[in-house]
């Protein structure tokens, strides 16, 4: 018989950390690293990318929750 894996990856300070949260955080970090490397090639300011990420990530989370 096959069992389902746990949704909870681990607990930290009494709070459950879920796998989907880890995957989303990893995707954001990887995307930001790729964007920072590409910024040099396209002549973009890396600080502007960080500023954009600070607005885009929370806005995306709120938008997804509203949807």
HELIX and SHEET records of a PDB file:
HELIX    1   1 UNK A   19  UNK A   42  1                                  24    
HELIX    2   2 UNK A   46  UNK A   66  1                                  21    
SHEET    1   A 2 UNK A   8  UNK A  12  0                                        
SHEET    2   A 2 UNK A  15  UNK A  18 -1                                        
END                                                                             
